[in-house]
Every structure is written in C-alpha cells, then in structure tokens.
Amino acid sequence: MGDKPNSDGLGRDVDLGMIPGIAAKYPVLTSLEIFRKTCFNRYFELEVARVHSTGIMKIPIYLSLGQEHIPAAISTVTTEFLIFAQHRAHSYYLSFGGDIPALIDELLHRPTGCARGMGGSASIQDPHIGMFGHSGLMGDQVPVAVGAALGSGKRVLTVAGDASAEEDYVYGAMG
C-alpha cells in the first residue's frame, strides 16, 4: 500500500502541511540559526522537566516542549515588537534573548528570578527584550497587548492558547 513518491509506505502523505521551496527562500545561516535556537530551547526544556521531576521545583511548570520552533523562527526573522505570552512561553523568552540565569532563578522561585521569584513559569518577563509577564488570569495577555499596542504605537506579539479563546474579554480585545 503506498509506493507513491511522497508516501510513508502506509499510504499517508508525508508532505502534509509542507510549503514547497520554503527553505530555499531563507539564507542557510538563517535556517541554521532557527535550528540552533530550536535545539537550545528543546534541551533547556528537557532539563527543566528533569529537574522538576526531582521535586526541587515547587511551582507548576508550563513547558514549551513541541512548540520550540515557533519562537525560534519568529525571533530569527524579526524582533520589532512587544511580547505578551501566557504559559508555555519559556521558548519565547529564550529565543528573544531573555536572561537565562534569571529564568532559571524564576523557575526555582528565587528572588533573583525574572519576576523576582513570584510569578514562576507562567509570568516570565524581561523588559529588556520587550517581554511582559501576566497575572495568571487566562487570556489576560490579549487585552493587555491590545492596550500596549494602542498606547505605545508599537507592534505586539500575543501568544494565546485555546483556553484563552473561551474568555469573553479576549473576543472584545480582538474586536
């Protein structure tokens, strides 16, 4: 079943979601930088998961495993905006150049953390890279990002998950 060229041998198309020639549109060094950031993000997150499993970290951890490539790619091609992310944002923080020791300290609930050890994994921030944490209220980064865009005149990147879409203030902000 499935001897066609783009098949996995089971009749499934392996090109699903692929954009033909996309890699050729970027210089090799850009592709390598995206790959480097993706790998760094992945290994950082795997180490966080390992340490968290020992019980050293006492706060909930929101890993970005499986999503590392998105911020790696975005941050490699542009950095000209403010970043408002909720949870699973470690890779955004790392890709855009956040202070790594400050992130580690935040995850260990230390006062030297990027949110002074008070916000944990969900509220990481670094104003030096234009990344701002959130209060923990699901989806609150969306209306805050809209306000920041309107107030500052700058572009914003808002990262929201599917649970945020259930909140009424998210729809109002999008409007």
C-alpha positions in Angstrom: 0.0 0.0 0.0 1.6 3.3 -0.9 4.6 3.2 -3.1 3.9 6.7 -4.3 6.8 9.2 -4.0 5.5 11.3 -1.0 4.1 8.4 1.0 5.3 6.8 4.2 4.6 3.3 2.9 1.2 3.2 4.6 -0.5 5.5 2.0 -0.1 8.6 4.2 1.1 11.8 2.5 4.3 12.9 4.3 4.2 16.4 2.7 1.1 17.4 4.6 1.5 21.0 5.7 4.8 21.4 3.9 5.3 24.5 1.8 7.4 23.6 -1.3 10.7 25.5 -1.5 10.2 27.4 1.8 13.8 26.6 3.0 15.3 27.9 -0.2 13.7 31.3 0.5 15.9 31.9 3.5 19.7 32.1 3.6 21.4 28.9 5.0 22.7 30.9 8.1 19.1 31.9 8.9 17.9 28.3 8.8 20.9 27.3 10.9 20.1 30.0 13.5 16.5 28.8 13.7 17.7 25.2 14.2 20.2 26.4 16.8 17.6 28.2 18.8 15.1 25.3 18.5 17.7 22.9 19.8 18.7 25.2 22.7 15.0 25.6 23.6 14.4 21.9 23.5 17.4 21.0 25.6 16.6 23.7 28.1 13.0 22.4 28.5 14.1 18.8 28.8 16.5 19.8 31.6 13.7 21.8 33.3 11.4 18.7 33.1 14.2 16.6 34.6 14.8 18.9 37.5 11.1 19.4 38.1 10.7 15.6 38.4 13.2 15.6 41.3 10.9 17.8 43.4 13.3 20.7 43.6 10.9 23.0 41.8 7.8 23.5 43.9 5.8 25.6 41.5 3.8 24.4 38.4 5.9 24.4 35.2 4.5 25.1 31.8 6.9 23.6 29.3 7.0 24.6 25.7 8.2 21.2 24.5 7.0 20.6 21.0 6.5 24.3 20.3 10.1 25.4 20.5 10.5 26.1 16.7 7.8 28.7 16.5 9.5 31.4 18.7 12.9 30.3 17.3 11.7 31.1 13.7 9.8 34.3 14.6 12.7 35.7 16.7 15.2 34.9 13.9 13.4 36.9 11.2 12.1 39.8 13.3 12.3 41.2 16.8 10.5 44.5 16.4 7.6 44.1 18.8 6.5 43.8 22.4 5.8 40.2 23.5 2.8 39.2 25.7 2.7 35.4 26.3 0.9 33.4 28.9 2.1 30.0 29.8 4.4 27.7 27.7 6.5 30.8 27.0 10.0 29.7 28.0 11.0 29.3 24.4 9.8 32.8 23.6 11.9 34.2 26.5 14.9 32.2 25.4 14.6 32.8 21.6 14.3 36.6 22.0 17.3 36.8 24.3 15.9 36.8 27.8 18.3 36.5 30.7 18.9 32.7 31.1 20.1 32.8 34.8 17.1 35.0 35.7 14.7 32.4 34.1 16.4 29.5 35.9 16.1 31.5 39.2 12.4 32.2 38.5 11.7 28.6 38.0 13.5 27.9 41.3 11.4 30.6 43.0 14.4 32.7 43.8 14.2 36.5 44.4 16.8 36.9 41.6 14.3 35.5 39.1 13.0 37.4 36.1 9.7 38.1 38.1 11.6 38.1 41.5 10.6 34.5 42.1 6.9 35.5 42.5 5.4 34.5 39.1 7.0 31.3 38.3 6.8 29.6 34.9 3.6 31.4 33.9 4.7 35.0 34.4 8.2 35.2 33.0 9.2 38.6 31.7 12.2 40.6 30.6 11.6 44.3 29.7 15.0 44.4 28.0 13.6 42.2 25.3 10.1 43.7 25.4 8.6 40.6 27.0 6.0 41.2 29.7 4.5 38.6 32.1 0.9 38.2 33.0 -1.2 37.9 36.1 -2.2 34.3 35.7 -5.8 35.1 34.6 -6.4 33.0 31.5 -6.1 35.1 28.3 -5.5 38.4 30.1 -2.4 39.0 27.9 -4.6 39.6 24.9 -6.4 42.8 26.1 -3.2 43.9 27.8 -1.3 43.5 24.5 -4.0 45.5 22.6 -3.7 48.3 25.2 0.1 48.3 24.9 -0.2 48.4 21.1 -2.6 51.3 21.2 -0.8 53.2 23.9 2.8 52.7 22.5 2.1 52.6 18.8 4.4 49.5 18.6 3.6 46.2 17.1 2.9 43.3 19.6 3.2 39.6 19.5 0.5 37.9 21.6 0.7 34.2 22.3 -2.5 32.7 23.5 -3.7 29.1 23.8 -7.0 27.5 23.1 -8.3 28.0 26.7 -7.9 31.8 26.2 -10.4 31.7 23.4 -13.1 30.8 25.9 -12.8 34.1 27.8 -15.1 36.9 26.8 -12.6 39.7 27.3 -10.4 38.1 24.6 -13.1 38.5 22.0 -13.7 42.1 23.0 -10.0 42.8 22.7 -9.8 41.2 19.3 -12.6 43.4 18.1 
